[in-house]
Amino acid sequence: MEVVSLDFEVFGKVQGCNFTKVAKEKADGLGITGWIKNMKTGTVAGRIQGNKTVVDQMVKWLSEEGSPGCHIDRCQLTNQQAIIRPDYPNFSLKF
C-alpha cells in the first residue's frame, strides 16, 4: 500500500460555501489525514496524506466536485511524494 502526501490549493469561488467543512467530512470518510484552510487570497489550501487510492479520490473531489454552491476554477497540486506514514493523526480545519 503506497502512502502519499501532497499539498493543494483550490481556486475559484471556494469560500463562503462551506468548502472546508464539507472537505473535512469527505476526508474523514476516506480516512485521509492532513489539514485545510481558507487563505487570505480567497483560495483554499491544505495538505492531504493517506493511501494513494483514497488520496486520488480526494483530489478528484477537490478538483471537480467541491461543496454545493462552490465553483472550482482549478486545483493546483504540489509537493507530491511517497511517505512512510502520515504526519497527522486526523484531518483538521486550520484558521
VOBA-1610 file (N, C-alpha, C; in pm, whole numbers, padded with zeros to 5 digits, always signed):
BEGIN
Met+00085-00118+00000Met+00000+00000+00000Met+00089+00124+00000Glu+00077+00204-00104Glu+00158+00326-00115Glu+00089+00441-00041Val+00164+00504+00049Val+00114+00620+00123Val+00177+00744+00062Val+00094+00844+00032Val+00142+00965-00033Val+00100+01089+00045Ser+00170+01197+00017Ser+00141+01328+00074Ser+00145+01429-00039Leu+00053+01524-00036Leu+00058+01633-00134Leu-00008+01757-00078Asp+00037+01870-00129Asp-00023+01999-00095Asp-00115+02039-00208Phe-00222+02111-00174Phe-00317+02154-00276Phe-00360+02298-00250Glu-00402+02363-00357Glu-00465+02495-00347Glu-00577+02498-00450Val-00697+02530-00403Val-00814+02531-00489Val-00853+02675-00517Phe-00868+02707-00646Phe-00901+02842-00692Phe-01045+02845-00743Gly-01110+02959-00727Gly-01248+02977-00773Gly-01330+03037-00661Lys-01462+03015-00666Lys-01550+03059-00557Lys-01557+02943-00457Val-01460+02941-00367Val-01449+02829-00274Val-01453+02872-00127Gln-01480+03001-00104Gln-01501+03048+00033Gln-01645+03096+00045Gly-01702+03081+00165Gly-01840+03121+00187Gly-01940+03019+00137Cys-01895+02897+00110Cys-01985+02791+00061Cys-01959+02659+00135Asn-01907+02670+00258Asn-01878+02554+00342Asn-01779+02455+00280Phe-01693+02503+00192Phe-01598+02414+00124Phe-01510+02340+00223Thr-01452+02412+00321Thr-01359+02347+00413Thr-01432+02246+00502Lys-01552+02280+00546Lys-01630+02189+00632Lys-01664+02061+00558Val-01713+02074+00436Val-01751+01957+00356Val-01626+01877+00317Ala-01515+01946+00290Ala-01390+01876+00259Ala-01344+01793+00378Lys-01359+01846+00499Lys-01322+01770+00619Lys-01408+01645+00631Glu-01538+01658+00607Glu-01628+01542+00613Glu-01587+01437+00510Lys-01552+01482+00390Lys-01509+01391+00283Lys-01379+01321+00323Ala-01281+01398+00372Ala-01152+01342+00413Ala-01170+01242+00527Asp-01253+01278+00626Asp-01278+01187+00738Asp-01340+01057+00689Gly-01432+01067+00595Gly-01497+00948+00539Gly-01401+00858+00464Leu-01299+00918+00403Leu-01199+00842+00327Leu-01082+00794+00413Gly-01072+00845+00535Gly-00961+00808+00622Gly-00832+00883+00589Ile-00847+01003+00533Ile-00732+01086+00496Ile-00693+01175+00614Thr-00563+01200+00630Thr-00516+01293+00732Thr-00460+01417+00665Gly-00440+01522+00745Gly-00385+01647+00694Gly-00462+01765+00747Trp-00474+01869+00664Trp-00543+01991+00708Trp-00592+02069+00587Ile-00681+02166+00614Ile-00735+02255+00512Ile-00759+02391+00576Lys-00745+02497+00495Lys-00756+02633+00550Lys-00802+02730+00442Asn-00889+02826+00480Asn-00923+02938+00393Asn-00805+03034+00393Met-00759+03072+00275Met-00646+03163+00265Met-00695+03307+00245Lys-00613+03404+00283Lys-00649+03545+00269Lys-00668+03585+00123Thr-00608+03509+00031Thr-00617+03540-00112Thr-00749+03494-00175Gly-00835+03426-00095Gly-00963+03380-00147Gly-00962+03235-00193Thr-00847+03170-00181Thr-00837+03029-00218Thr-00853+02942-00093Val-00853+02812-00113Val-00850+02715-00004Val-00726+02629-00026Ala-00646+02610+00078Ala-00522+02533+00064Ala-00510+02432+00177Gly-00424+02334+00156Gly-00402+02236+00260Gly-00307+02126+00218Arg-00304+02023+00300Arg-00220+01905+00275Arg-00304+01781+00302Ile-00293+01683+00215Ile-00361+01556+00237Ile-00260+01443+00232Gln-00282+01344+00320Gln-00194+01228+00328Gln-00277+01103+00348Gly-00233+00994+00287Gly-00302+00867+00303Gly-00268+00772+00191Asn-00341+00661+00188Asn-00326+00563+00082Asn-00350+00630-00052Lys-00267+00602-00151Lys-00276+00669-00281Lys-00415+00660-00343Thr-00481+00547-00328Thr-00614+00529-00386Thr-00714+00631-00331Val-00716+00649-00199Val-00811+00744-00140Val-00767+00888-00160Val-00636+00912-00163Val-00587+01048-00192Val-00630+01088-00333Asp-00623+00995-00428Asp-00669+01023-00564Asp-00817+01058-00566Gln-00898+00990-00484Gln-01041+01021-00475Gln-01062+01162-00418Met-00983+01198-00318Met-00994+01331-00257Met-00952+01438-00356Val-00846+01413-00432Val-00801+01509-00534Val-00911+01531-00637Lys-00978+01425-00678Lys-01089+01438-00773Lys-01198+01526-00714Trp-01231+01504-00586Trp-01333+01586-00519Trp-01289+01732-00514Leu-01164+01757-00475Leu-01112+01894-00466Leu-01107+01962-00602Ser-01083+01886-00708Ser-01066+01941-00843Ser-01196+01959-00919Glu-01294+01871-00894Glu-01412+01866-00980Glu-01545+01883-00908Glu-01554+01839-00783Glu-01684+01839-00716Glu-01699+01955-00618Gly-01630+01947-00507Gly-01640+02051-00406Gly-01774+02049-00335Ser-01799+02152-00256Ser-01923+02160-00180Ser-02032+02225-00265Pro-02159+02200-00230Pro-02269+02265-00302Pro-02255+02417-00297Gly-02275+02484-00409Gly-02269+02629-00415Gly-02131+02685-00446Cys-02031+02600-00450Cys-01898+02650-00484Cys-01876+02638-00635His-01772+02705-00682His-01733+02692-00823His-01582+02680-00827Ile-01533+02565-00872Ile-01389+02539-00877Ile-01336+02576-01015Asp-01239+02669-01018Asp-01171+02701-01144Asp-01059+02601-01170Arg-00978+02575-01067Arg-00869+02478-01082Arg-00816+02439-00945Cys-00747+02327-00943Cys-00682+02279-00821Cys-00536+02254-00853Gln-00449+02326-00786Gln-00304+02313-00808Gln-00246+02218-00704Leu-00173+02115-00751Leu-00111+02017-00663Leu+00040+02036-00664Thr+00101+02034-00546Thr+00246+02048-00534Thr+00298+01952-00428Asn+00429+01934-00428Asn+00499+01856-00325Asn+00447+01713-00310Gln+00403+01653-00421Gln+00354+01515-00412Gln+00472+01420-00392Gln+00461+01335-00290Gln+00570+01243-00260Gln+00519+01121-00184Ala+00592+01012-00196Ala+00562+00892-00117Ala+00618+00914+00024Ile+00544+00869+00124Ile+00588+00881+00263Ile+00572+00745+00331Ile+00639+00728+00442Ile+00631+00601+00515Ile+00500+00593+00592Arg+00464+00701+00659Arg+00336+00707+00732Arg+00293+00853+00742Pro+00163+00876+00758Pro+00113+01014+00768Pro+00173+01089+00887Asp+00187+01220+00870Asp+00240+01307+00976Asp+00132+01357+01071Tyr+00005+01336+01036Tyr-00106+01392+01113Tyr-00195+01280+01166Pro-00253+01297+01286Pro-00340+01193+01341Pro-00480+01193+01278Asn-00519+01307+01219Asn-00653+01319+01161Asn-00651+01431+01056Phe-00769+01469+01009Phe-00782+01580+00913Phe-00845+01696+00988Ser-00782+01812+00986Ser-00829+01924+01067Ser-00851+02050+00984Leu-00936+02136+01039Leu-00958+02269+00984Leu-00861+02364+01053Lys-00786+02441+00976Lys-00697+02543+01034Lys-00761+02679+01013Phe-00734+02769+01107Phe-00788+02905+01098Phe-00677+03007+01103
//
